Amino acid sequence: MSHVPVLLHEAIEGLSIVDGDVVVDATLGNAGHSQAILNLKKDIRLIGIDLDRQAIERSKEILGSDKRVTFVCESYRNLKVILEKLGVKEINKILFDFGFSSDQIAQSGRGFSFQSDEPLLMTFSSNSEDGALTAYEIVNSWSEEDIRKVIRNYGEERFAGRIAKGIVKAREKKPIGTTFELVDVIKASTPFAYHRGRIHPATRTFQALRIAVNDELEAIQEGLEEGFRHLAVGGRIVAISFHSHEDRIVKHMFRAWSDAGVANLITKKPITPSDEELLNNPRARSAKMRVLEKI
C-alpha cells in the first residue's frame, strides 16, 4: 500500500513556489509532495528531510538523480543545524505533513501497526540508538498512572485507565514484547462493544505510545519555530495536521505570529479535503491544512 499525499494540490498552491526559492520538505516520507514540487519545473533548491533512513532511500529512488534535491536524514526539529551544515542562511518555503505514511506503518518492522506482529519499538528513527525510548520501555516499566496519562492525553482514549491497569497486570506475568501481545491486553481491558466500533480498539493507544516515544508534539513546536526563524520575508509555511493535538499547536503558533504582526494568516480557517479526495483516500478525513506567510 503506497502513501497517497493528502491535500497535495492545496499544499502546492499554498506554498506558492517561484524560481529561486529554497524549499524545505520537512517530512519527506515517500516524496509525494516533493515530486509534485519538482514537477512544477521551477529553478529551485529542494531540501528533503526525514528521520527515517528507509524513507530517504525510497525517496531517492522515486526522485531519481534530480540535481535540485538535497536529502537529509535527520529530525526537522534540528532544522537550524541542518541548514548550517548546508550553508543555507534562509529558506523561502517549508512544508510540514505530520501524517504517517502507510509504508512506515506496514514495512518498518518497528511496531507501529496493530495489524502486524512486530517488536514494540515505535521509533521514527530506523537507527535504534542505545538508550532511545521505546514503546516496550513505556508499557513494561512506567507506572500505571504515567501510562494512563500518556494514553489519555495523547490518544484521547476514554478507557485509558482500564487499559493502563490491564497493561500493569499483564506484565506481572511476563513482559509485553510485541504488538499482538499489547493488542490482546487492550482487548481484554475494554468492553466487547468497543471492539465493534468504527476504529480498531487499539488505535488510540498505539497513537499515544507513538507520540510519547518520538516526543512528537515537542518536535512539531520546535520544527515550526525553527522553520519560521529561518524563513525569508514573504516566505510561507504550509502545515498539514492529522489530529487535534497537532492542529492545536499549529493554530496557536500561527495565530501568535499573526497577532505579533510578523506574519499573515493565508488561511483564516483550516483547509480540509474535498469529498472527491475523501472518496479516493479515506485516511485523509482528519487532515487540516494551515498556511502562514512571513511579513
C-alpha positions as a Markdown table, in Angstrom:
| # | Residue | x | y | z |
|---|---|---|---|---|
| 1 | Met | 0.0 | 0.0 | 0.0 |
| 2 | Ser | 1.6 | 3.3 | -1.1 |
| 3 | His | 1.3 | 6.6 | 0.7 |
| 4 | Val | -1.1 | 9.0 | -1.0 |
| 5 | Pro | -0.1 | 12.6 | -0.2 |
| 6 | Val | -3.1 | 14.3 | 1.4 |
| 7 | Leu | -4.2 | 17.8 | 0.2 |
| 8 | Leu | -1.5 | 17.6 | -2.5 |
| 9 | His | -2.8 | 20.3 | -4.8 |
| 10 | Glu | -3.8 | 22.6 | -2.0 |
| 11 | Ala | -0.4 | 22.2 | -0.4 |
| 12 | Ile | 1.5 | 23.0 | -3.6 |
| 13 | Glu | -0.8 | 26.0 | -4.2 |
| 14 | Gly | -0.3 | 27.2 | -0.6 |
| 15 | Leu | 3.5 | 27.1 | -1.0 |
| 16 | Ser | 3.3 | 29.4 | -4.0 |
| 17 | Ile | 6.7 | 28.4 | -5.3 |
| 18 | Val | 8.6 | 30.7 | -7.6 |
| 19 | Asp | 12.0 | 30.5 | -9.4 |
| 20 | Gly | 14.9 | 30.9 | -7.0 |
| 21 | Asp | 13.1 | 29.6 | -3.9 |
| 22 | Val | 14.9 | 27.4 | -1.4 |
| 23 | Val | 12.1 | 24.9 | -0.5 |
| 24 | Val | 12.2 | 22.5 | 2.5 |
| 25 | Asp | 10.1 | 19.4 | 2.6 |
| 26 | Ala | 10.5 | 18.8 | 6.3 |
| 27 | Thr | 8.6 | 15.5 | 6.3 |
| 28 | Leu | 9.8 | 13.8 | 3.1 |
| 29 | Gly | 8.1 | 10.4 | 3.6 |
| 30 | Asn | 7.6 | 8.8 | 0.2 |
| 31 | Ala | 8.3 | 12.1 | -1.6 |
| 32 | Gly | 4.8 | 12.6 | -2.8 |
| 33 | His | 4.8 | 16.3 | -2.1 |
| 34 | Ser | 8.4 | 16.7 | -3.2 |
| 35 | Gln | 7.7 | 15.0 | -6.5 |
| 36 | Ala | 4.9 | 17.5 | -7.2 |
| 37 | Ile | 7.1 | 20.4 | -6.3 |
| 38 | Leu | 9.8 | 19.3 | -8.7 |
| 39 | Asn | 7.2 | 18.7 | -11.4 |
| 40 | Leu | 6.5 | 22.5 | -11.3 |
| 41 | Lys | 9.8 | 22.7 | -13.3 |
| 42 | Lys | 10.9 | 25.7 | -11.3 |
| 43 | Asp | 14.6 | 26.7 | -10.8 |
| 44 | Ile | 14.6 | 25.9 | -7.1 |
| 45 | Arg | 16.6 | 24.1 | -4.4 |
| 46 | Leu | 14.7 | 21.4 | -2.5 |
| 47 | Ile | 15.9 | 20.1 | 0.8 |
| 48 | Gly | 14.1 | 16.8 | 1.7 |
| 49 | Ile | 14.3 | 15.9 | 5.4 |
| 50 | Asp | 13.2 | 12.7 | 7.1 |
| 51 | Leu | 14.4 | 10.9 | 10.3 |
| 52 | Asp | 13.7 | 7.5 | 8.8 |
| 53 | Arg | 16.6 | 6.2 | 6.7 |
| 54 | Gln | 14.2 | 3.9 | 4.8 |
| 55 | Ala | 12.1 | 6.9 | 3.8 |
| 56 | Ile | 15.2 | 8.7 | 2.5 |
| 57 | Glu | 16.2 | 5.7 | 0.4 |
| 58 | Arg | 12.7 | 5.3 | -1.0 |
| 59 | Ser | 12.6 | 9.0 | -1.9 |
| 60 | Lys | 16.0 | 8.8 | -3.7 |
| 61 | Glu | 14.5 | 6.0 | -5.9 |
| 62 | Ile | 11.4 | 8.0 | -6.6 |
| 63 | Leu | 13.0 | 11.3 | -7.3 |
| 64 | Gly | 16.0 | 9.9 | -9.2 |
| 65 | Ser | 19.0 | 12.0 | -9.7 |
| 66 | Asp | 17.4 | 15.4 | -9.8 |
| 67 | Lys | 20.2 | 17.8 | -9.1 |
| 68 | Arg | 17.9 | 20.3 | -7.3 |
| 69 | Val | 17.4 | 17.9 | -4.4 |
| 70 | Thr | 19.4 | 17.5 | -1.2 |
| 71 | Phe | 18.4 | 14.6 | 1.1 |
| 72 | Val | 18.9 | 14.9 | 4.8 |
| 73 | Cys | 18.3 | 12.0 | 7.3 |
| 74 | Glu | 17.5 | 14.0 | 10.4 |
| 75 | Ser | 14.6 | 15.3 | 12.5 |
| 76 | Tyr | 13.0 | 18.5 | 11.3 |
| 77 | Arg | 13.3 | 19.8 | 14.9 |
| 78 | Asn | 17.0 | 20.2 | 14.2 |
| 79 | Leu | 16.4 | 22.5 | 11.2 |
| 80 | Lys | 18.9 | 25.1 | 12.4 |
| 81 | Val | 21.8 | 22.5 | 12.4 |
| 82 | Ile | 20.7 | 21.1 | 9.1 |
| 83 | Leu | 20.7 | 24.5 | 7.4 |
| 84 | Glu | 24.0 | 25.5 | 9.0 |
| 85 | Lys | 25.7 | 22.3 | 7.6 |
| 86 | Leu | 24.3 | 23.0 | 4.1 |
| 87 | Gly | 25.4 | 26.7 | 4.3 |
| 88 | Val | 21.8 | 27.9 | 3.9 |
| 89 | Lys | 21.0 | 31.1 | 5.7 |
| 90 | Glu | 17.3 | 31.4 | 4.9 |
| 91 | Ile | 14.6 | 29.5 | 3.2 |
| 92 | Asn | 11.5 | 30.6 | 1.2 |
| 93 | Lys | 9.0 | 27.8 | 1.6 |
| 94 | Ile | 8.6 | 24.9 | 4.1 |
| 95 | Leu | 6.1 | 22.1 | 4.2 |
| 96 | Phe | 5.2 | 20.0 | 7.2 |
| 97 | Asp | 3.0 | 17.0 | 6.7 |
| 98 | Phe | 2.6 | 15.4 | 10.1 |
| 99 | Gly | 0.8 | 12.4 | 8.6 |
| 100 | Phe | 2.2 | 9.0 | 9.0 |
| 101 | Ser | 3.0 | 7.2 | 5.7 |
| 102 | Ser | 1.3 | 3.8 | 5.3 |
| 103 | Asp | 4.7 | 2.4 | 4.2 |
| 104 | Gln | 6.2 | 3.4 | 7.6 |
| 105 | Ile | 3.4 | 1.5 | 9.3 |
| 106 | Ala | 3.4 | -1.6 | 7.1 |
| 107 | Gln | 7.2 | -2.0 | 6.4 |
| 108 | Ser | 9.0 | -0.5 | 9.3 |
| 109 | Gly | 9.3 | -3.7 | 11.5 |
| 110 | Arg | 9.2 | -1.3 | 14.5 |
| 111 | Gly | 5.7 | -2.0 | 15.8 |
| 112 | Phe | 3.7 | 1.0 | 14.6 |
| 113 | Ser | 0.8 | -1.2 | 13.4 |
| 114 | Phe | -1.5 | -3.3 | 15.5 |
| 115 | Gln | -2.1 | -5.4 | 12.3 |
| 116 | Ser | 1.5 | -6.8 | 12.1 |
| 117 | Asp | 3.2 | -8.8 | 14.9 |
| 118 | Glu | 6.4 | -6.8 | 15.5 |
| 119 | Pro | 8.6 | -5.8 | 18.4 |
| 120 | Leu | 7.3 | -2.9 | 20.4 |
| 121 | Leu | 9.7 | -0.1 | 19.4 |
| 122 | Met | 7.7 | 2.7 | 17.6 |
| 123 | Thr | 10.8 | 4.8 | 17.0 |
| 124 | Phe | 10.7 | 7.0 | 13.9 |
| 125 | Ser | 14.5 | 6.7 | 13.5 |
| 126 | Ser | 15.5 | 3.4 | 11.9 |
| 127 | Asn | 18.8 | 3.6 | 13.8 |
| 128 | Ser | 17.7 | 2.5 | 17.3 |
| 129 | Glu | 20.2 | 4.4 | 19.3 |
| 130 | Asp | 21.2 | 2.9 | 22.7 |
| 131 | Gly | 19.1 | 4.4 | 25.4 |
| 132 | Ala | 16.4 | 5.7 | 23.0 |
| 133 | Leu | 12.9 | 5.5 | 24.5 |
| 134 | Thr | 10.7 | 2.7 | 23.1 |
| 135 | Ala | 7.1 | 1.6 | 23.5 |
| 136 | Tyr | 8.4 | -1.6 | 25.1 |
| 137 | Glu | 10.0 | 0.5 | 27.9 |
| 138 | Ile | 6.8 | 2.5 | 28.5 |
| 139 | Val | 4.5 | -0.5 | 28.8 |
| 140 | Asn | 6.9 | -2.6 | 30.8 |
| 141 | Ser | 8.5 | -0.1 | 33.2 |
| 142 | Trp | 6.4 | 3.0 | 33.5 |
| 143 | Ser | 3.9 | 3.4 | 36.4 |
| 144 | Glu | 0.2 | 2.7 | 35.8 |
| 145 | Glu | -0.5 | 6.4 | 36.4 |
| 146 | Asp | 2.1 | 7.5 | 33.8 |
| 147 | Ile | 0.8 | 5.0 | 31.3 |
| 148 | Arg | -2.8 | 6.2 | 31.9 |
| 149 | Lys | -1.8 | 9.8 | 31.3 |
| 150 | Val | 0.0 | 9.0 | 28.0 |
| 151 | Ile | -2.9 | 7.0 | 26.7 |
| 152 | Arg | -5.5 | 9.6 | 27.9 |
| 153 | Asn | -3.6 | 12.8 | 26.9 |
| 154 | Tyr | -2.1 | 11.7 | 23.6 |
| 155 | Gly | -4.7 | 9.1 | 22.5 |
| 156 | Glu | -7.8 | 10.7 | 23.9 |
| 157 | Glu | -8.8 | 7.2 | 24.9 |
| 158 | Arg | -11.8 | 7.0 | 27.2 |
| 159 | Phe | -10.7 | 3.6 | 28.5 |
| 160 | Ala | -7.2 | 4.8 | 29.3 |
| 161 | Gly | -7.5 | 3.8 | 33.0 |
| 162 | Arg | -8.7 | 0.3 | 32.3 |
| 163 | Ile | -6.0 | -0.2 | 29.6 |
| 164 | Ala | -3.2 | 1.0 | 31.9 |
| 165 | Lys | -4.4 | -1.3 | 34.7 |
| 166 | Gly | -4.6 | -4.2 | 32.2 |
| 167 | Ile | -1.0 | -3.5 | 31.0 |
| 168 | Val | 0.4 | -3.4 | 34.5 |
| 169 | Lys | -1.5 | -6.6 | 35.4 |
| 170 | Ala | -0.3 | -8.5 | 32.3 |
| 171 | Arg | 3.3 | -7.5 | 32.6 |
| 172 | Glu | 3.5 | -9.0 | 36.1 |
| 173 | Lys | 3.2 | -12.4 | 34.4 |
| 174 | Lys | 5.7 | -11.7 | 31.6 |
| 175 | Pro | 6.9 | -8.6 | 29.7 |
| 176 | Ile | 4.6 | -7.4 | 26.8 |
| 177 | Gly | 7.1 | -7.7 | 23.9 |
| 178 | Thr | 5.1 | -7.5 | 20.7 |
| 179 | Thr | 2.3 | -5.5 | 19.1 |
| 180 | Phe | -0.1 | -8.5 | 19.1 |
| 181 | Glu | 0.6 | -9.1 | 22.8 |
| 182 | Leu | -0.3 | -5.5 | 23.5 |
| 183 | Val | -3.5 | -5.7 | 21.3 |
| 184 | Asp | -4.6 | -8.7 | 23.3 |
| 185 | Val | -4.2 | -6.8 | 26.6 |
| 186 | Ile | -6.1 | -3.8 | 25.2 |
| 187 | Lys | -9.0 | -6.0 | 24.0 |
| 188 | Ala | -9.1 | -7.8 | 27.4 |
| 189 | Ser | -9.2 | -4.5 | 29.2 |
| 190 | Thr | -12.1 | -2.9 | 27.2 |
| 191 | Pro | -15.8 | -3.7 | 26.7 |
| 192 | Phe | -16.7 | -6.1 | 23.9 |
| 193 | Ala | -19.0 | -3.4 | 22.3 |
| 194 | Tyr | -15.9 | -1.2 | 22.0 |
| 195 | His | -14.3 | -3.8 | 19.7 |
| 196 | Arg | -17.1 | -3.3 | 17.2 |
| 197 | Gly | -16.7 | 0.5 | 16.8 |
| 198 | Arg | -15.6 | 2.4 | 13.7 |
| 199 | Ile | -11.9 | 2.2 | 14.6 |
| 200 | His | -9.9 | -0.7 | 16.0 |
| 201 | Pro | -9.8 | -0.7 | 19.8 |
| 202 | Ala | -6.0 | -0.4 | 19.8 |
| 203 | Thr | -5.9 | 2.7 | 17.5 |
| 204 | Arg | -5.8 | 5.4 | 20.2 |
| 205 | Thr | -3.4 | 3.6 | 22.5 |
| 206 | Phe | -0.9 | 2.9 | 19.6 |
| 207 | Gln | -1.2 | 6.6 | 18.6 |
| 208 | Ala | -0.5 | 7.7 | 22.1 |
| 209 | Leu | 2.6 | 5.5 | 22.5 |
| 210 | Arg | 4.0 | 6.6 | 19.2 |
| 211 | Ile | 3.6 | 10.3 | 20.1 |
| 212 | Ala | 5.3 | 9.7 | 23.5 |
| 213 | Val | 8.1 | 7.6 | 22.1 |
| 214 | Asn | 9.0 | 10.2 | 19.5 |
| 215 | Asp | 8.3 | 13.3 | 21.6 |
| 216 | Glu | 6.2 | 14.3 | 18.5 |
| 217 | Leu | 4.3 | 17.4 | 19.9 |
| 218 | Glu | 7.5 | 19.0 | 21.2 |
| 219 | Ala | 9.2 | 18.2 | 17.9 |
| 220 | Ile | 6.3 | 19.9 | 16.0 |
| 221 | Gln | 6.7 | 23.1 | 18.1 |
| 222 | Glu | 10.5 | 23.2 | 17.7 |
| 223 | Gly | 10.2 | 22.5 | 13.9 |
| 224 | Leu | 7.7 | 25.3 | 13.4 |
| 225 | Glu | 9.8 | 27.7 | 15.4 |
| 226 | Glu | 13.0 | 26.9 | 13.5 |
| 227 | Gly | 11.1 | 27.0 | 10.2 |
| 228 | Phe | 9.7 | 30.5 | 10.9 |
| 229 | Arg | 13.0 | 31.7 | 12.2 |
| 230 | His | 14.8 | 30.8 | 9.0 |
| 231 | Leu | 12.0 | 31.9 | 6.7 |
| 232 | Ala | 12.7 | 34.9 | 4.4 |
| 233 | Val | 10.3 | 37.8 | 4.4 |
| 234 | Gly | 7.5 | 36.8 | 2.0 |
| 235 | Gly | 8.2 | 33.1 | 2.8 |
| 236 | Arg | 5.5 | 30.6 | 3.6 |
| 237 | Ile | 4.9 | 27.7 | 6.0 |
| 238 | Val | 2.3 | 25.0 | 5.0 |
| 239 | Ala | 1.4 | 22.6 | 7.8 |
| 240 | Ile | -0.9 | 19.6 | 7.5 |
| 241 | Ser | -2.1 | 18.1 | 10.7 |
| 242 | Phe | -4.0 | 14.8 | 11.4 |
| 243 | His | -5.2 | 15.0 | 14.9 |
| 244 | Ser | -6.3 | 17.7 | 17.3 |
| 245 | His | -3.1 | 17.9 | 19.3 |
| 246 | Glu | -1.0 | 18.7 | 16.2 |
| 247 | Asp | -3.6 | 21.2 | 14.8 |
| 248 | Arg | -3.8 | 23.0 | 18.1 |
| 249 | Ile | -0.1 | 23.6 | 18.2 |
| 250 | Val | -0.1 | 24.9 | 14.5 |
| 251 | Lys | -3.1 | 27.1 | 15.1 |
| 252 | His | -1.8 | 28.7 | 18.3 |
| 253 | Met | 1.7 | 29.3 | 16.9 |
| 254 | Phe | 0.4 | 30.8 | 13.6 |
| 255 | Arg | -2.1 | 33.0 | 15.5 |
| 256 | Ala | 0.7 | 34.2 | 17.9 |
| 257 | Trp | 2.9 | 35.2 | 14.9 |
| 258 | Ser | -0.1 | 36.9 | 13.2 |
| 259 | Asp | -1.1 | 38.8 | 16.4 |
| 260 | Ala | 2.6 | 39.9 | 16.8 |
| 261 | Gly | 2.4 | 41.5 | 13.4 |
| 262 | Val | 5.2 | 39.4 | 11.9 |
| 263 | Ala | 3.0 | 37.1 | 9.7 |
| 264 | Asn | -0.2 | 36.9 | 7.8 |
| 265 | Leu | -2.6 | 34.0 | 8.1 |
| 266 | Ile | -3.2 | 33.0 | 4.5 |
| 267 | Thr | -5.9 | 30.5 | 5.7 |
| 268 | Lys | -8.2 | 32.0 | 8.3 |
| 269 | Lys | -9.8 | 28.6 | 8.7 |
| 270 | Pro | -8.1 | 25.3 | 8.0 |
| 271 | Ile | -8.4 | 23.7 | 4.5 |
| 272 | Thr | -9.8 | 20.2 | 4.6 |
| 273 | Pro | -10.0 | 17.5 | 2.0 |
| 274 | Ser | -12.7 | 17.6 | -0.7 |
| 275 | Asp | -15.4 | 15.0 | -0.9 |
| 276 | Glu | -13.6 | 13.6 | -4.0 |
| 277 | Glu | -10.3 | 13.2 | -2.1 |
| 278 | Leu | -12.1 | 11.5 | 0.8 |
| 279 | Leu | -13.7 | 9.1 | -1.6 |
| 280 | Asn | -10.3 | 8.1 | -3.1 |
| 281 | Asn | -8.3 | 8.4 | 0.2 |
| 282 | Pro | -10.5 | 7.9 | 3.4 |
| 283 | Arg | -7.4 | 8.3 | 5.6 |
| 284 | Ala | -7.4 | 12.0 | 4.7 |
| 285 | Arg | -10.6 | 12.5 | 6.7 |
| 286 | Ser | -9.0 | 14.2 | 9.7 |
| 287 | Ala | -6.5 | 16.3 | 7.8 |
| 288 | Lys | -6.3 | 20.1 | 8.3 |
| 289 | Met | -4.0 | 22.4 | 6.4 |
| 290 | Arg | -3.0 | 25.9 | 7.5 |
| 291 | Val | -0.8 | 28.4 | 5.6 |
| 292 | Leu | 1.2 | 31.3 | 7.0 |
| 293 | Glu | 3.3 | 34.0 | 5.3 |
| 294 | Lys | 6.1 | 35.9 | 7.0 |
| 295 | Ile | 5.9 | 39.7 | 6.6 |
